[in-house]
Amino acid sequence: VYKRQIKHYAAAAHALRRPARPILDVGCGAGHDLTILAAHRVRTVGVDPSAAMLRVAAPRAEQAGAPLVRAAGARLPFATGAFDGCRIERVLMHVADPAVVVREAVRCVRPAGLITAFEPDWSSLTVRSEVLPEQAGWIGQARHPDVGARLWDLIEDGGCEILDRIEELSVWRSLSTLERVAGFPAAVDRAVVAGRLDARDGQAWIEEQRRLEDSGAFHATIAKILVVATRR
Protein backbone atom coordinates (compact mmCIF):
# COMPACT_ATOMS: atom_id res chain seq x y z
CA VAL A 1 0.00 0.00 0.00
CA TYR A 2 2.84 2.40 0.89
CA LYS A 3 4.26 2.28 -2.62
CA ARG A 4 0.88 3.38 -4.00
CA GLN A 5 0.34 6.34 -1.67
CA ILE A 6 1.47 8.90 -4.24
CA LYS A 7 -0.97 7.38 -6.74
CA HIS A 8 -3.83 7.74 -4.27
CA TYR A 9 -2.73 11.31 -3.53
CA ALA A 10 -3.05 12.17 -7.24
CA ALA A 11 -6.35 10.31 -7.56
CA ALA A 12 -7.73 12.09 -4.50
CA ALA A 13 -6.69 15.45 -5.94
CA HIS A 14 -8.81 14.71 -9.02
CA ALA A 15 -11.69 13.35 -6.93
CA LEU A 16 -11.82 16.46 -4.74
CA ARG A 17 -12.56 18.49 -7.86
CA ARG A 18 -15.68 16.35 -8.47
CA PRO A 19 -15.11 16.22 -12.23
CA ALA A 20 -18.35 16.04 -14.19
CA ARG A 21 -16.57 14.69 -17.24
CA PRO A 22 -13.89 11.99 -17.42
CA ILE A 23 -10.22 12.67 -16.90
CA LEU A 24 -7.57 11.44 -19.33
CA ASP A 25 -4.90 8.92 -18.31
CA VAL A 26 -2.06 9.45 -20.79
CA GLY A 27 0.08 6.32 -20.98
CA CYS A 28 -2.28 4.14 -18.97
CA GLY A 29 -0.12 1.04 -19.52
CA ALA A 30 -1.53 -2.07 -17.85
CA GLY A 31 -4.43 -0.09 -16.39
CA HIS A 32 -3.62 -0.32 -12.68
CA ASP A 33 -4.32 3.38 -12.14
CA LEU A 34 -7.68 3.17 -13.87
CA THR A 35 -8.90 1.01 -11.00
CA ILE A 36 -7.43 3.39 -8.41
CA LEU A 37 -9.23 6.32 -10.01
CA ALA A 38 -12.45 4.32 -10.19
CA ALA A 39 -12.13 3.59 -6.47
CA HIS A 40 -12.08 7.36 -5.96
CA ARG A 41 -15.20 7.61 -8.17
CA VAL A 42 -13.36 9.38 -10.96
CA ARG A 43 -14.35 8.43 -14.51
CA THR A 44 -11.36 7.96 -16.78
CA VAL A 45 -10.38 7.35 -20.39
CA GLY A 46 -7.13 5.40 -20.77
CA VAL A 47 -4.75 6.10 -23.64
CA ASP A 48 -1.65 4.15 -24.62
CA PRO A 49 0.27 3.73 -27.90
CA SER A 50 0.84 0.00 -27.33
CA ALA A 51 -1.83 -2.45 -28.48
CA ALA A 52 -0.21 -5.13 -26.31
CA MET A 53 -0.47 -2.97 -23.19
CA LEU A 54 -4.09 -2.12 -23.94
CA ARG A 55 -4.90 -5.83 -24.16
CA VAL A 56 -3.35 -6.30 -20.71
CA ALA A 57 -5.26 -3.25 -19.43
CA ALA A 58 -8.61 -4.38 -20.84
CA PRO A 59 -9.86 -6.41 -17.81
CA ARG A 60 -8.99 -3.59 -15.39
CA ALA A 61 -10.50 -1.01 -17.71
CA GLU A 62 -13.72 -3.03 -17.87
CA GLN A 63 -13.79 -3.28 -14.09
CA ALA A 64 -13.24 0.50 -13.84
CA GLY A 65 -15.73 1.33 -16.61
CA ALA A 66 -12.96 3.15 -18.46
CA PRO A 67 -12.84 3.25 -22.28
CA LEU A 68 -9.43 2.57 -23.82
CA VAL A 69 -8.01 4.38 -26.84
CA ARG A 70 -4.84 3.53 -28.72
CA ALA A 71 -2.94 6.76 -29.38
CA ALA A 72 0.43 8.41 -28.83
CA GLY A 73 0.67 11.17 -26.26
CA ALA A 74 2.10 13.56 -28.83
CA ARG A 75 -1.04 13.30 -30.96
CA LEU A 76 -4.20 12.70 -28.96
CA PRO A 77 -7.46 12.15 -30.90
CA PHE A 78 -9.62 14.34 -28.67
CA ALA A 79 -11.18 17.77 -28.96
CA THR A 80 -9.64 20.71 -27.17
CA GLY A 81 -10.99 20.97 -23.63
CA ALA A 82 -12.79 17.62 -23.85
CA PHE A 83 -11.71 16.41 -20.38
CA ASP A 84 -12.04 17.74 -16.86
CA GLY A 85 -8.50 16.69 -16.01
CA CYS A 86 -5.49 14.60 -16.96
CA ARG A 87 -2.91 12.42 -15.29
CA ILE A 88 0.52 11.49 -16.66
CA GLU A 89 2.80 9.03 -14.85
CA ARG A 90 6.21 7.64 -15.84
CA VAL A 91 5.56 8.59 -19.46
CA LEU A 92 7.56 11.74 -20.11
CA MET A 93 10.89 10.07 -19.37
CA HIS A 94 10.34 7.74 -22.35
CA VAL A 95 8.82 9.91 -25.11
CA ALA A 96 10.72 11.69 -27.88
CA ASP A 97 9.77 15.20 -26.70
CA PRO A 98 8.21 15.59 -23.23
CA ALA A 99 7.19 19.19 -23.90
CA VAL A 100 5.09 18.16 -26.91
CA VAL A 101 3.27 15.49 -24.90
CA VAL A 102 2.58 17.92 -22.05
CA ARG A 103 1.20 20.58 -24.37
CA GLU A 104 -1.02 18.03 -26.13
CA ALA A 105 -2.32 16.63 -22.85
CA VAL A 106 -3.04 20.14 -21.53
CA ARG A 107 -4.84 21.00 -24.77
CA CYS A 108 -7.34 18.23 -24.10
CA VAL A 109 -8.21 19.61 -20.64
CA ARG A 110 -10.75 22.37 -20.08
CA PRO A 111 -9.55 25.67 -18.58
CA ALA A 112 -9.06 25.30 -14.81
CA GLY A 113 -9.05 21.49 -15.19
CA LEU A 114 -6.57 19.56 -13.04
CA ILE A 115 -3.33 18.03 -14.35
CA THR A 116 -1.21 15.67 -12.27
CA ALA A 117 2.19 14.51 -13.54
CA PHE A 118 4.52 12.09 -11.77
CA GLU A 119 8.05 11.19 -12.90
CA PRO A 120 11.20 9.77 -11.30
CA ASP A 121 14.36 11.85 -11.42
CA TRP A 122 16.95 9.31 -12.51
CA SER A 123 19.66 11.97 -12.34
CA SER A 124 19.14 11.93 -8.55
CA LEU A 125 19.82 8.19 -8.15
CA THR A 126 22.46 7.40 -5.54
CA VAL A 127 23.92 3.96 -4.81
CA ARG A 128 26.27 3.35 -1.87
CA SER A 129 29.77 2.67 -3.22
CA GLU A 130 33.47 3.08 -2.58
CA VAL A 131 34.31 2.05 -6.15
CA LEU A 132 32.46 4.83 -7.99
CA PRO A 133 30.84 8.13 -6.98
CA GLU A 134 27.53 7.42 -5.30
CA GLN A 135 25.65 9.48 -7.90
CA ALA A 136 24.59 6.68 -10.25
CA GLY A 137 22.19 8.25 -12.72
CA TRP A 138 24.24 6.70 -15.52
CA ILE A 139 22.51 3.38 -14.89
CA GLY A 140 19.08 4.65 -15.95
CA GLN A 141 17.60 3.65 -19.32
CA ALA A 142 15.17 6.54 -19.73
CA ARG A 143 15.44 8.87 -22.73
CA HIS A 144 15.12 11.81 -20.36
CA PRO A 145 16.56 10.71 -17.02
CA ASP A 146 16.22 14.17 -15.45
CA VAL A 147 12.60 14.79 -16.49
CA GLY A 148 11.45 14.60 -12.87
CA ALA A 149 13.74 17.49 -12.00
CA ARG A 150 12.36 19.47 -14.96
CA LEU A 151 8.71 18.59 -14.38
CA TRP A 152 7.70 21.93 -12.82
CA ASP A 153 9.01 23.90 -15.81
CA LEU A 154 7.53 21.47 -18.33
CA ILE A 155 4.05 21.70 -16.83
CA GLU A 156 4.21 25.45 -16.33
CA ASP A 157 5.53 26.06 -19.85
CA GLY A 158 2.80 23.77 -21.16
CA GLY A 159 0.14 26.24 -20.09
CA CYS A 160 -0.54 25.44 -16.46
CA GLU A 161 -0.55 27.11 -13.07
CA ILE A 162 1.32 25.01 -10.50
CA LEU A 163 -0.60 24.27 -7.31
CA ASP A 164 1.71 21.83 -5.57
CA ARG A 165 4.94 19.86 -5.90
CA ILE A 166 5.47 16.72 -3.86
CA GLU A 167 8.81 14.92 -3.72
CA GLU A 168 8.90 11.28 -2.70
CA LEU A 169 12.28 9.79 -1.78
CA SER A 170 12.38 6.07 -2.42
CA VAL A 171 14.96 4.13 -0.40
CA TRP A 172 16.01 0.78 -1.82
CA ARG A 173 17.48 -1.69 0.66
CA SER A 174 17.77 -4.65 -1.69
CA LEU A 175 19.71 -5.17 -4.91
CA SER A 176 16.64 -6.94 -6.26
CA THR A 177 14.96 -3.52 -6.57
CA LEU A 178 17.83 -2.26 -8.74
CA GLU A 179 17.50 -5.44 -10.80
CA ARG A 180 13.75 -4.98 -11.25
CA VAL A 181 13.65 -1.23 -11.81
CA ALA A 182 16.95 -0.53 -13.61
CA GLY A 183 17.88 -3.89 -15.11
CA PHE A 184 21.03 -4.52 -13.04
CA PRO A 185 23.57 -5.83 -14.04
CA ALA A 186 22.76 -5.56 -17.76
CA ALA A 187 22.31 -1.79 -17.36
CA VAL A 188 25.95 -1.54 -16.27
CA ASP A 189 27.06 -3.29 -19.46
CA ARG A 190 24.95 -0.90 -21.52
CA ALA A 191 26.56 2.07 -19.78
CA VAL A 192 29.98 0.65 -20.67
CA VAL A 193 29.00 0.17 -24.32
CA ALA A 194 27.61 3.72 -24.40
CA GLY A 195 30.92 5.06 -23.10
CA ARG A 196 29.45 6.34 -19.82
CA LEU A 197 31.53 3.96 -17.71
CA ASP A 198 34.91 2.21 -17.83
CA ALA A 199 34.55 -1.57 -18.21
CA ARG A 200 36.83 -2.42 -15.27
CA ASP A 201 35.10 0.08 -13.02
CA GLY A 202 31.75 -1.33 -14.08
CA GLN A 203 32.72 -4.90 -13.21
CA ALA A 204 34.21 -3.81 -9.89
CA TRP A 205 31.00 -1.92 -9.09
CA ILE A 206 28.83 -4.95 -9.90
CA GLU A 207 30.93 -7.13 -7.60
CA GLU A 208 30.83 -4.48 -4.86
CA GLN A 209 27.04 -4.19 -5.01
CA ARG A 210 26.66 -7.95 -4.73
CA ARG A 211 28.94 -7.95 -1.67
CA LEU A 212 26.92 -5.15 -0.12
CA GLU A 213 23.74 -7.10 -0.79
CA ASP A 214 25.19 -10.23 0.85
CA SER A 215 26.17 -8.23 3.94
CA GLY A 216 22.85 -6.42 4.15
CA ALA A 217 24.46 -3.05 3.42
CA PHE A 218 23.06 -2.29 -0.04
CA HIS A 219 21.51 1.19 -0.09
CA ALA A 220 20.13 3.35 -2.91
CA THR A 221 17.82 6.34 -3.14
CA ILE A 222 15.92 8.09 -5.92
CA ALA A 223 13.64 11.12 -5.92
CA LYS A 224 10.22 10.98 -7.60
CA ILE A 225 8.28 14.15 -8.30
CA LEU A 226 4.54 14.78 -8.43
CA VAL A 227 3.33 18.12 -9.82
CA VAL A 228 -0.31 19.19 -9.39
CA ALA A 229 -1.50 22.03 -11.63
CA THR A 230 -4.48 23.58 -13.35
CA ARG A 231 -4.79 24.55 -16.98
CA ARG A 232 -4.69 28.31 -17.49
C-alpha positions as CSV (number, residue, x, y, z in Angstrom):
1,V,0.0,0.0,0.0
2,Y,2.8,2.4,0.9
3,K,4.3,2.3,-2.6
4,R,0.9,3.4,-4.0
5,Q,0.3,6.3,-1.7
6,I,1.5,8.9,-4.2
7,K,-1.0,7.4,-6.7
8,H,-3.8,7.7,-4.3
9,Y,-2.7,11.3,-3.5
10,A,-3.0,12.2,-7.2
11,A,-6.4,10.3,-7.6
12,A,-7.7,12.1,-4.5
13,A,-6.7,15.5,-5.9
14,H,-8.8,14.7,-9.0
15,A,-11.7,13.4,-6.9
16,L,-11.8,16.5,-4.7
17,R,-12.6,18.5,-7.9
18,R,-15.7,16.4,-8.5
19,P,-15.1,16.2,-12.2
20,A,-18.3,16.0,-14.2
21,R,-16.6,14.7,-17.2
22,P,-13.9,12.0,-17.4
23,I,-10.2,12.7,-16.9
24,L,-7.6,11.4,-19.3
25,D,-4.9,8.9,-18.3
26,V,-2.1,9.4,-20.8
27,G,0.1,6.3,-21.0
28,C,-2.3,4.1,-19.0
29,G,-0.1,1.0,-19.5
30,A,-1.5,-2.1,-17.8
31,G,-4.4,-0.1,-16.4
32,H,-3.6,-0.3,-12.7
33,D,-4.3,3.4,-12.1
34,L,-7.7,3.2,-13.9
35,T,-8.9,1.0,-11.0
36,I,-7.4,3.4,-8.4
37,L,-9.2,6.3,-10.0
38,A,-12.5,4.3,-10.2
39,A,-12.1,3.6,-6.5
40,H,-12.1,7.4,-6.0
41,R,-15.2,7.6,-8.2
42,V,-13.4,9.4,-11.0
43,R,-14.4,8.4,-14.5
44,T,-11.4,8.0,-16.8
45,V,-10.4,7.4,-20.4
46,G,-7.1,5.4,-20.8
47,V,-4.7,6.1,-23.6
48,D,-1.7,4.1,-24.6
49,P,0.3,3.7,-27.9
50,S,0.8,0.0,-27.3
51,A,-1.8,-2.4,-28.5
52,A,-0.2,-5.1,-26.3
53,M,-0.5,-3.0,-23.2
54,L,-4.1,-2.1,-23.9
55,R,-4.9,-5.8,-24.2
56,V,-3.4,-6.3,-20.7
57,A,-5.3,-3.2,-19.4
58,A,-8.6,-4.4,-20.8
59,P,-9.9,-6.4,-17.8
60,R,-9.0,-3.6,-15.4
61,A,-10.5,-1.0,-17.7
62,E,-13.7,-3.0,-17.9
63,Q,-13.8,-3.3,-14.1
64,A,-13.2,0.5,-13.8
65,G,-15.7,1.3,-16.6
66,A,-13.0,3.2,-18.5
67,P,-12.8,3.2,-22.3
68,L,-9.4,2.6,-23.8
69,V,-8.0,4.4,-26.8
70,R,-4.8,3.5,-28.7
71,A,-2.9,6.8,-29.4
72,A,0.4,8.4,-28.8
73,G,0.7,11.2,-26.3
74,A,2.1,13.6,-28.8
75,R,-1.0,13.3,-31.0
76,L,-4.2,12.7,-29.0
77,P,-7.5,12.1,-30.9
78,F,-9.6,14.3,-28.7
79,A,-11.2,17.8,-29.0
80,T,-9.6,20.7,-27.2
81,G,-11.0,21.0,-23.6
82,A,-12.8,17.6,-23.9
83,F,-11.7,16.4,-20.4
84,D,-12.0,17.7,-16.9
85,G,-8.5,16.7,-16.0
86,C,-5.5,14.6,-17.0
87,R,-2.9,12.4,-15.3
88,I,0.5,11.5,-16.7
89,E,2.8,9.0,-14.8
90,R,6.2,7.6,-15.8
91,V,5.6,8.6,-19.5
92,L,7.6,11.7,-20.1
93,M,10.9,10.1,-19.4
94,H,10.3,7.7,-22.3
95,V,8.8,9.9,-25.1
96,A,10.7,11.7,-27.9
97,D,9.8,15.2,-26.7
98,P,8.2,15.6,-23.2
99,A,7.2,19.2,-23.9
100,V,5.1,18.2,-26.9
101,V,3.3,15.5,-24.9
102,V,2.6,17.9,-22.0
103,R,1.2,20.6,-24.4
104,E,-1.0,18.0,-26.1
105,A,-2.3,16.6,-22.9
106,V,-3.0,20.1,-21.5
107,R,-4.8,21.0,-24.8
108,C,-7.3,18.2,-24.1
109,V,-8.2,19.6,-20.6
110,R,-10.8,22.4,-20.1
111,P,-9.6,25.7,-18.6
112,A,-9.1,25.3,-14.8
113,G,-9.0,21.5,-15.2
114,L,-6.6,19.6,-13.0
115,I,-3.3,18.0,-14.4
116,T,-1.2,15.7,-12.3
117,A,2.2,14.5,-13.5
118,F,4.5,12.1,-11.8
119,E,8.0,11.2,-12.9
120,P,11.2,9.8,-11.3
121,D,14.4,11.9,-11.4
122,W,16.9,9.3,-12.5
123,S,19.7,12.0,-12.3
124,S,19.1,11.9,-8.5
125,L,19.8,8.2,-8.1
126,T,22.5,7.4,-5.5
127,V,23.9,4.0,-4.8
128,R,26.3,3.3,-1.9
129,S,29.8,2.7,-3.2
130,E,33.5,3.1,-2.6
131,V,34.3,2.0,-6.2
132,L,32.5,4.8,-8.0
133,P,30.8,8.1,-7.0
134,E,27.5,7.4,-5.3
135,Q,25.7,9.5,-7.9
136,A,24.6,6.7,-10.3
137,G,22.2,8.2,-12.7
138,W,24.2,6.7,-15.5
139,I,22.5,3.4,-14.9
140,G,19.1,4.6,-16.0
141,Q,17.6,3.7,-19.3
142,A,15.2,6.5,-19.7
143,R,15.4,8.9,-22.7
144,H,15.1,11.8,-20.4
145,P,16.6,10.7,-17.0
146,D,16.2,14.2,-15.5
147,V,12.6,14.8,-16.5
148,G,11.4,14.6,-12.9
149,A,13.7,17.5,-12.0
150,R,12.4,19.5,-15.0
151,L,8.7,18.6,-14.4
152,W,7.7,21.9,-12.8
153,D,9.0,23.9,-15.8
154,L,7.5,21.5,-18.3
155,I,4.0,21.7,-16.8
156,E,4.2,25.4,-16.3
157,D,5.5,26.1,-19.9
158,G,2.8,23.8,-21.2
159,G,0.1,26.2,-20.1
160,C,-0.5,25.4,-16.5
161,E,-0.6,27.1,-13.1
162,I,1.3,25.0,-10.5
163,L,-0.6,24.3,-7.3
164,D,1.7,21.8,-5.6
165,R,4.9,19.9,-5.9
166,I,5.5,16.7,-3.9
167,E,8.8,14.9,-3.7
168,E,8.9,11.3,-2.7
169,L,12.3,9.8,-1.8
170,S,12.4,6.1,-2.4
171,V,15.0,4.1,-0.4
172,W,16.0,0.8,-1.8
173,R,17.5,-1.7,0.7
174,S,17.8,-4.6,-1.7
175,L,19.7,-5.2,-4.9
176,S,16.6,-6.9,-6.3
177,T,15.0,-3.5,-6.6
178,L,17.8,-2.3,-8.7
179,E,17.5,-5.4,-10.8
180,R,13.7,-5.0,-11.2
181,V,13.7,-1.2,-11.8
182,A,16.9,-0.5,-13.6
183,G,17.9,-3.9,-15.1
184,F,21.0,-4.5,-13.0
185,P,23.6,-5.8,-14.0
186,A,22.8,-5.6,-17.8
187,A,22.3,-1.8,-17.4
188,V,25.9,-1.5,-16.3
189,D,27.1,-3.3,-19.5
190,R,25.0,-0.9,-21.5
191,A,26.6,2.1,-19.8
192,V,30.0,0.7,-20.7
193,V,29.0,0.2,-24.3
194,A,27.6,3.7,-24.4
195,G,30.9,5.1,-23.1
196,R,29.5,6.3,-19.8
197,L,31.5,4.0,-17.7
198,D,34.9,2.2,-17.8
199,A,34.6,-1.6,-18.2
200,R,36.8,-2.4,-15.3
201,D,35.1,0.1,-13.0
202,G,31.8,-1.3,-14.1
203,Q,32.7,-4.9,-13.2
204,A,34.2,-3.8,-9.9
205,W,31.0,-1.9,-9.1
206,I,28.8,-4.9,-9.9
207,E,30.9,-7.1,-7.6
208,E,30.8,-4.5,-4.9
209,Q,27.0,-4.2,-5.0
210,R,26.7,-7.9,-4.7
211,R,28.9,-8.0,-1.7
212,L,26.9,-5.1,-0.1
213,E,23.7,-7.1,-0.8
214,D,25.2,-10.2,0.9
215,S,26.2,-8.2,3.9
216,G,22.8,-6.4,4.2
217,A,24.5,-3.0,3.4
218,F,23.1,-2.3,0.0
219,H,21.5,1.2,-0.1
220,A,20.1,3.3,-2.9
221,T,17.8,6.3,-3.1
222,I,15.9,8.1,-5.9
223,A,13.6,11.1,-5.9
224,K,10.2,11.0,-7.6
225,I,8.3,14.1,-8.3
226,L,4.5,14.8,-8.4
227,V,3.3,18.1,-9.8
228,V,-0.3,19.2,-9.4
229,A,-1.5,22.0,-11.6
230,T,-4.5,23.6,-13.3
231,R,-4.8,24.5,-17.0
232,R,-4.7,28.3,-17.5
